[in-house]
Amino acid sequence: MSRRTTVESQKGVLDQWDREHSWHPFAQMSEYCALPQVQVERAQGCWLWDVEGRRYLDGNASIWTNVHGHNDPDLNAALLEQASKVAHSTYLGLSHPAGAELGRRLVELSPPGLQRVMFSDNGSNAIEIALKQSFQFWQLQGESDRVLAVGMEDAYHGDTFGTMAVGDSPGFHGRFSRWCFESRVFERPRDESVAEARRSLRSLEAVLEAEQGKVACVVLEPWVQGAAGMRLQARGFVKSLEALCRRFGAHLILDEVFVGFGRMGNFFVCRQEGVEPDFLCLAKGLSAGYLPLAATLTRVEIYEAFLGTMDSGRAFIHGHTFTGNPLAAAVALASIQKLERLIESGELEQWIASFGRQVREAFEGHANVSELRVRGMAAAVDLCPAEGESEWSVNDRVGMQVCVAARSEGVLLRPLRDSLLIVPPLVISEEEIAFLIRGILSAIDRVIKERIR
Ligand SMILES: *Cc1c(COP(=O)(O)O)cnc(C)c1O
C-alpha cells in the first residue's frame, strides 16, 4: 500500500469512529456528521495540521485558549520538566512547588486586595467556586438574606448549573432553567458608547435597589461578553459597576476567563480598569491553551471569614480531583513569564493594534457585514444578506457554511450563528492576520455567490 492510501484509509477510519462514537460539544450531531471532519494531528505556532497534512491557521486559538502558539519550545520544556518530576499529586491536604509558585504569581499580578487562590480545572468551576464562596461568606457573616446572584443580560459563565443560573444564554441554557437557582438579570449595554454604559448601570441600580440587602454578588464578564458574540462595554463601565456593588454591599465577581492573560492587552481587565473585585475568575489563557486549569482569587477579608475551629463548620468544603494539576501549573508559570515580556516590551500592544487595523480595513463597509466589534485580540463579524439579497434563516447556517468554506482556504474558525468570531493566538504575525482575513473574505464570497446563484 502506498503511503497516500494508508493515510487516506487512516483518515476514513478515524472519521468513522468519530461519527459513530464521539458526541461533540455544542453540536447538532446530525449536522456535524454530515459535514467533512477535520482530524487535527499536530501543530506549530498559529498553525494546525490535519492527518492528511493540510495546514490551517488557528483562527479561534483552539477555542480562545492559545497564547504563545502551539508546540512552543519554552512551554514544552516546562511541561516535560514537570512531567519528569511528577505529573499529578493531589492538592487535597498536600501542596507542590508549581502550585505554590503559581498561586504566588497570580496574587502578584492581581489587584492588591486579592490574596488567596483556589485552583480548579475549567472556567465554569472557577465561577462556581466564586459563587459558593460568596454565598457561604454571607451565611458566615449572619447576613443570611443575601442569597441572590445578579448577572448581565446575555452573559455566559459556563454550562454547569450554577453558571447557567447566573448566565443569560437562553439559546444554550433555556431548556434547563427550571433546575437553576433564582437570580436577577440587568440589561447589557447595546454598544460601547458611554450612553449605553449609563443605561445598563441604571438597570443594575434598579435591581440592586429592588433587592436591597438580598444580593450576594454581581457577576460580570468585564469589557467583552465573548460567547454572546463579543458584546462590548465602554471603558470605565466596570469601574462604575464596581462602585454600585460597593454602595449596595454586594460582592463583585469578575469572570476574566476569556479576557484575561493578554487577550485585552494586559494580564487582567480589572488592572486596566483600576478595579478591585471580590473574586477574580481565570481559566482559558491561564495555561496558554495547553492543559485544563482554572483559578479563583479572593480577598483576604472573605478568606478570613472562613477560618475557625473544626466544629465551627466554617471551612469551604469544595474541591476537584485535578485541582491545581502540577503539569498545568508548570506550563502556566512559563506562559506568564513569556507574556510579561510581551506586555512590558509593548509588543503585544503593537500586535493588537495591527490586528484591529487589519480587521477594520477588511470588514468595515463590507456588503455582507452588518456589524463589526473589535477589542483587544478579538473580533466579531456579523454577517448579513447584502441589500436586495433574500433573508437567511437559522437553518441556512450561513455562518457555519462560511467556516466550512474557510477550511479550504486554510483557515479554522467557529461561527456563532451568523457571526464569525476571530480570536487568534496572541502571537499571530501581521502576515498571518492577512492570510486569515483573505481566507475569511474569500469564504464569505464563495458562500454568498453560491447562495445567490
Ligand atoms: C469559556 C468561558 C467560561 C467557561 O469556561 P469552561 O472552561 O468552558 O468551563 C466562562 N466564562 C467565560 C467568559 C468564558 O469565555
The ligand as an SDF file (V2000), in Angstrom:
LIG
                    3D

 15 15  0  0  0  0  0  0  0  0999 V2000
  -15.2700   29.7900   28.2630 C   0  0  0  0  0  0  0  0  0  0  0  0
  -15.8390   30.6460   29.2970 C   0  0  0  0  0  0  0  0  0  0  0  0
  -16.3260   30.1230   30.5030 C   0  0  0  0  0  0  0  0  0  0  0  0
  -16.4060   28.6490   30.7700 C   0  0  0  0  0  0  0  0  0  0  0  0
  -15.1460   28.0480   30.7980 O   0  0  0  0  0  0  0  0  0  0  0  0
  -15.0430   26.4640   30.5950 P   0  0  0  0  0  0  0  0  0  0  0  0
  -13.5950   26.1820   30.7970 O   0  0  0  0  0  0  0  0  0  0  0  0
  -15.5090   26.1860   29.2010 O   0  0  0  0  0  0  0  0  0  0  0  0
  -15.9100   25.8280   31.6170 O   0  0  0  0  0  0  0  0  0  0  0  0
  -16.7750   31.0060   31.4630 C   0  0  0  0  0  0  0  0  0  0  0  0
  -16.7590   32.3230   31.2560 N   0  0  0  0  0  0  0  0  0  0  0  0
  -16.3050   32.8620   30.1260 C   0  0  0  0  0  0  0  0  0  0  0  0
  -16.2790   34.3480   29.9690 C   0  0  0  0  0  0  0  0  0  0  0  0
  -15.8400   32.0480   29.0970 C   0  0  0  0  0  0  0  0  0  0  0  0
  -15.4140   32.5800   27.9430 O   0  0  0  0  0  0  0  0  0  0  0  0
  1  2  1  0
  2  3  1  0
  2 14  2  0
  3  4  1  0
  3 10  2  0
  4  5  1  0
  5  6  1  0
  6  7  2  0
  6  8  1  0
  6  9  1  0
 10 11  1  0
 11 12  2  0
 12 13  1  0
 12 14  1  0
 14 15  1  0
M  END
$$$$
